[in-house]
């Protein structure tokens, strides 16, 4: 009889403890997922900030502007509207950042900056 009571008590304890332990494991697994997601998010934000800082750069006369900015999309066609001198043959005024009023006179063949206006 004592063995049966002990066995019944043990089974009852396990029956009550199992859902709690299972819920704890589930919560812990969910927490791990949240931690990984938060870590991935922080990593992505950090990478975006680095890319943005790298992308928004000012160059000096005599440096070469990256080739991705020596395309028609960044050319200043209406240079007179910005009080810029007409570029000589083979050169173009380039404005890499629309929110920035810095204009670079760039040799189209090489990307060499010969003048800067608006710093």
C-alpha positions as CSV (number, residue, x, y, z in Angstrom):
1,X,0.0,0.0,0.0
2,X,2.8,2.4,0.9
3,X,4.5,1.7,-2.4
4,X,1.3,2.4,-4.3
5,X,0.8,5.7,-2.4
6,X,4.4,6.7,-3.1
7,X,4.1,5.7,-6.8
8,X,0.8,7.7,-7.0
9,X,2.4,10.7,-5.4
10,X,5.4,10.5,-7.7
11,X,3.2,10.2,-10.8
12,X,1.1,13.1,-9.6
13,X,4.1,15.3,-9.0
14,X,5.5,14.4,-12.5
15,X,2.1,15.1,-14.0
16,X,2.0,18.6,-12.4
17,X,5.6,19.4,-13.0
18,X,5.8,18.3,-16.7
19,X,3.7,21.1,-18.2
20,X,5.6,23.7,-16.2
21,X,8.9,22.3,-17.3
22,X,7.7,22.1,-20.9
23,X,6.4,25.7,-20.8
24,X,9.8,26.8,-19.3
25,X,11.6,25.0,-22.2
26,X,9.3,26.6,-24.7
27,X,9.7,30.0,-23.2
28,X,13.5,29.5,-23.2
29,X,13.5,28.5,-26.8
30,X,11.4,31.5,-27.7
31,X,13.8,33.7,-25.8
32,X,16.7,32.3,-27.7
33,X,14.9,33.1,-30.9
34,X,14.2,36.6,-29.8
35,X,17.9,37.1,-28.7
36,X,19.1,35.9,-32.1
37,X,16.6,38.2,-33.9
38,X,17.7,41.1,-31.8
39,X,21.3,40.3,-32.4
40,X,20.7,40.1,-36.2
41,X,18.8,43.4,-36.1
42,X,21.6,45.2,-34.3
43,X,24.1,43.7,-36.7
44,X,22.0,44.9,-39.7
45,X,21.7,48.4,-38.2
46,X,25.4,48.6,-37.6
47,X,26.1,47.5,-41.2
48,X,23.6,50.1,-42.5
49,X,25.3,52.9,-40.5
50,X,28.7,51.8,-41.8
51,X,27.4,51.7,-45.4
52,X,25.8,55.2,-45.0
53,X,29.0,56.7,-43.5
54,X,31.0,55.1,-46.3
55,X,28.6,56.3,-48.9
56,X,28.4,59.9,-47.8
57,X,31.9,61.1,-48.4
58,X,33.6,64.3,-49.4
59,X,36.5,64.3,-51.7
60,X,39.3,66.7,-52.3
61,X,40.7,68.3,-55.4
62,X,43.1,65.9,-57.1
63,X,41.3,62.8,-55.8
64,X,39.3,60.5,-57.9
65,X,35.6,60.3,-57.3
66,X,34.2,56.8,-57.4
67,X,33.1,55.6,-60.8
68,X,29.5,55.1,-59.7
69,X,29.1,58.9,-59.5
70,X,30.5,59.5,-63.0
71,X,27.2,58.7,-64.7
72,X,24.5,60.8,-66.2
73,X,22.3,60.5,-63.1
74,X,24.7,62.6,-61.1
75,X,25.6,65.1,-63.8
76,X,24.6,68.8,-63.3
77,X,23.2,69.7,-66.7
78,X,21.9,73.1,-65.7
79,X,25.2,74.3,-64.2
80,X,24.4,78.0,-64.8
81,X,21.4,77.7,-62.4
82,X,23.9,76.9,-59.7
83,X,26.4,79.6,-60.7
84,X,28.9,77.0,-61.9
85,X,31.3,77.7,-64.8
86,X,30.8,75.7,-68.0
87,X,32.8,72.6,-67.8
88,X,35.6,72.2,-70.4
89,X,35.3,69.4,-73.0
90,X,35.7,66.0,-71.3
91,X,34.6,67.3,-67.9
92,X,31.3,67.5,-66.1
93,X,29.9,68.9,-62.9
94,X,28.8,66.1,-60.6
95,X,26.6,66.3,-57.6
96,X,26.8,62.9,-55.8
97,X,24.3,63.8,-53.0
98,X,21.1,65.7,-53.8
99,X,20.7,66.9,-50.2
100,X,24.3,68.3,-50.3
101,X,25.2,71.4,-52.3
102,X,28.7,70.3,-53.1
103,X,29.6,70.1,-56.8
104,X,32.6,68.5,-58.2
105,X,34.1,69.2,-61.7
106,X,35.2,65.8,-62.8
107,X,37.2,64.5,-65.7
108,X,34.9,62.0,-67.3
109,X,37.6,59.6,-68.4
110,X,39.3,59.2,-65.1
111,X,37.0,60.6,-62.4
112,X,39.7,63.1,-61.3
113,X,38.4,66.1,-59.4
114,X,39.7,69.4,-60.8
115,X,37.4,71.8,-58.9
116,X,35.0,71.8,-56.0
117,X,32.2,74.3,-55.5
118,X,29.9,74.7,-52.5
119,X,31.6,73.2,-49.6
